[in-house]
Amino acid sequence: MGNYREKMAKVTASELVKLLKTEQTGFQSESDFKRVELKDIAILVRNRNEAKIIRRELSKRQLKSVYLSEQDSIYDTDEAKDILMWLEAMANPRDERKVRKALSTSTFNFSKEKLHALVSDESEWEKHLDKFLSYQVRWQESGILPALRLLIHDYGLHLSLNDGNESERKLTNVLHLAELLQQSSGKIEGEEALIRHFAELMKSKNNRTGKDNIIRLESDANLIKIITIHKSKGLEYPLIFLPFVSDAKDITHKENFFKFHDEKGNLCIDLDTTDEGKARHIEELLQEDLRLLYVAITRAQYACWLGIASTNRLQKSAIGYLMGQNLANVKGECNSIEIVNLPEPTNDKFNSQECNLTMDSSVKTSTVYIPESWWVASYSALKVDYKKQRGVEVTEIETAQDDAQREDEETEFSLVESINNSDVYALPKGAKPGVLIHALLEKCGVYGFAQAHSDKDWSKKTVTEIFSDHLWDDEKRNVIYNALTKWLEMPLVENTRFMDLDKVDYKSELEFLIGAESVNVETLDSLITKETFNNEKRAALEKNQINGFLKGFMDLVFCHEGKYYVVDYKFNYLGNTAESYSETVIKKTMLEKRYDLQYALYLLALHRLLKIRLGSSYDYNQHIGGAIYLFLRGNTQIFDKPSQQFIENLDALFSGECHDR
């Protein structure tokens, strides 16, 4: 059967070149004639193996194609492996081994000689190390997507990865992955945390089947589409090719069992592999093949080509069954069906310029002026300047990026020394535990906090699924399960607990974009410091200016008795006793970490949202409840509701109406 597929693939590719080169081949309307283009063609196959065979022959003839499959995840590509090494090098730019690994990835396509020359020339090698240092800075200041785009530009990957079918495929994958990383960075801040998240997605087979994670088309230009018959259901294409239509699944005596359905539609499995079971099994396979053949042929709008050959499986195939081994039976008196001998394959190559075909690849120039200072920033763009302490002694240096950054620098996955290692204080420190705790509470929110509290089986199963790494043993998972029960019973406000919230009254992981008109960060810092925590001293923010949008995610927004509250989950390790999570300690932590800045921005985002949603009926004092920060290790919280004047001043600052400090 392999010879049949190989021969049909060669013939199909050759005929497509001939079809595209013939000027008289196209679509004629009453007033217009349009040449056949690559995008008009679809080749239907049964599986990935058939797609691989036909794509190989198309590529030999310079015919660009894309394989559309329901199962292809972008995280399974070679480009994902390459980008993981890039991220490691960008996060550790002075680790020469990691930079060498990044430059030796297949996407860079450097020869062994060039790599050796880079490392041998000390001054040249230092330039590459400096480049990766600049990528780290760009990552920290602007985000991972701008950093990856800078790398692509510096090394000309947008040029080297755009000179052929597979090269364009690689470039599309790289850009797709860069976008997904940027999306993830909105929830997972910190370089190492994002790297681990990306690595876990590559390893895991779960949570990767969303449409955003499926491999995209290379471009909107001409591409022959290779698609499985199953996926083609409901779609139409101008021209359809079915090169392997004579193929059928081979049923041999090696089958361990046969499957079929009885008269009532119940599935039956014949473990004895009887002749009757085999016959029923083959009959059902034929019926399925007939249905697929109907689907495949009816996808064509104008013409359909079938690759039929007298193979040993022809009589078992749907087309063989229909024509009864005689093509004339299929044609009958229909003038729209033509039977021709199989053409001989050629090695002719396709050249779009020779054929004078428009490839839709012209670049359109935008006439809109966007100033260079305009950008989309995240909370990580606002960093603490530890050289300007305002009289505060910060014992543990950390930017305002997130809780996890400091914890990530601590010993990863080591149990905290605690009086009782079965309590929540003893759970591992590091960025990953905090990320997993957030994921657990987010899933509870989606399922319903009340349901999560009452459905013990679901909670235990969810904890096991999220904390599935071998570093989380049953004892740790049991601690988390017990802690989750207490968290869901925590009073949030006015004796209202998580478990009391109705699903229609809250939203988990609410994303926001705050418009920012040339916001001076020093002015922002001064305003927040004066209006929160009684003007207590805290580390200053670095000088900066935000012009564009400030984006972020709020862990939870809920409504209770007409008031809206913002909730943020924290898993900081502050000590191994209840006293370590007292109001005094938490307040000190809030100031050190600059969570005052974080919740001020959250409340501003909520303020703007409610102004739009509620219109003229909106009133800050009536509708804004405040911000609640839950320190989950200590099962404690801190609450604040800034004044209306403060939020309005903040709103004016971000609207460009206030510039003075």
Buried (B, 14 or more C-beta within 10 A) or exposed (E): EEEBBBBBBBBBBBBBBBBBBEEEEBBEEEEEEEBBBBBBBBBBBBEBEBBEBBBEBBBBBBBBBBBBBEEBBBBBBEBBBBBBBBBBBBBBBEBBEBBBBBBBBEBBEBEEEEBEEBBEEEEEBEEBBEBBBBBBBBBBBBBBBBBBBBBBEEBEBEEBBBEEBEBBBBBBBBBBBBBBBBBBBBBBBBBBBBBBBBBBBBEEEEEBEEEEBBBBEBBEBBBBBBBBBBEBEEEEBBBBBBBBBBBBEEBEEEBEEBBBEEEEEEEEEBEEBEEEBBEBBBEBBBEEBBEBBEBBBEBBEEEBBBBBBEBEBBEBBBBBBEBEEEEEEBBEEEEEEEEEEEEEBBEEEBEBEEBEBEBEEEEEEEEEEEEEEEBBBBBBBBBBBBEEBEEBEBEEEBBBBBBBBBBBBBEBBEBBEBEEBEBBBBBBBBBBBBBBBBBBBBBBBEBBBBEBBEBEEBBBEBBBEBBBEEEBEEEBBEBBBBBBBEBBEBEBBEEBBBBBBEBEEBBBBBEBEBEBBBBBBBBBBBBBBEBBBEEBEBBBBBEBBBBBBBBBBBBBBBBBEEBBBBBBBBBBBBBBEEEBBBEEBBBBBBBBBBBBBBBBBBBBBBBBBBBEEEEEEBEBEEBBBBBBBBBBBBBBBBEBBBEEEBBBBBBEBBEEEBEEE
